[in-house]
Amino acid sequence: MNPNENPKENPQDTPKEDPKDNPQVDPKDDSQDNPQVNPNENPQEQPQVDPNEKPQEQPQEDSKAEPKVEVKEEAVMSSIPYKSVREENPDLPKGVERIKTPGKEGVETITYQVTYTDGKVTSRTEVKREVTSPAVDEVIEVGTKEAAVTPVIEIKTETETEAVAYTTVYEENPDLPKGEKRVKTSGQNGVETITYSVIYVDGKETERKEVKREMTSPVVNEVIEVGTKEDAPTPPTPPTPPTQTQVHPQVQPQTENKQLPTTGESANTGLVSGLMVLGLALVSFIGIGKGKKYKK
């Protein structure tokens, strides 16, 4: 120490000794340093201690504090699954399914009474359960309608022919005798072609519509001439004179005496009668000839 230094200005730090670090030893107590040995004990009988063997822990007295118990109510949200419901739809083709109403999960709230012991759950009891949002069932429509076969539709153009009947026309002919008829032109039916638009469904005709109509072969009308010529009057036929019959007397045959025919009056009478017959025949022939020429 410097004598010039003031001890108050530069005090030296003196470390304090901890009595735990340096315990005081009683000079009278020398049992630790010099343990007394019993002369009657045999050192060989002392049990040997295994250095690897752990010393047995001495049971300590239970000095735990009372547990801390807390009771709380807790709410837990839980989902409610929806159900799928199938409904038949007769307007939907068979085998086809369609969602009519989408499904939606519901929500329920579950309240528990929970017991905590020293911060750990030791008991959980359900107190109540209520539906917060109900589930919506899924509705699926199932078709039951028998599928109809798609019809085969065809449109065709078809033609048909129809006969057109001729008509009879009468014409007067002044050169033809009245009441007489004569065919001037023979009649002939015409032919008309008709075009149709025809619709077939599955091979069966369902509609026929006329598109056009045209005359393929014209009609030829029948012409008949009718006579209007009046017949000339026929001159009267002179009366035919009565025929005189000459009676000849019977001549008795004579066997013995032959008699010559007489000449004279009887011969003249026969000649006149023959001339008259010849004249009448000539007149009749002339009248018949004129009648045939008139008719022609």
PyMOL commands that set and color helices and strands:
alter all, ss='L'
color gray80, all
select helices_A, chain A and resi 43-45+265-295
alter helices_A, ss='H'
color red, helices_A
select strands_A, chain A and resi 69-80+84-93+97-101+106-117+120-133+138-145+153-164+168-177+181-185+190-201+204-217+222-229
alter strands_A, ss='S'
color yellow, strands_A
deselect
rebuild
show_as cartoon
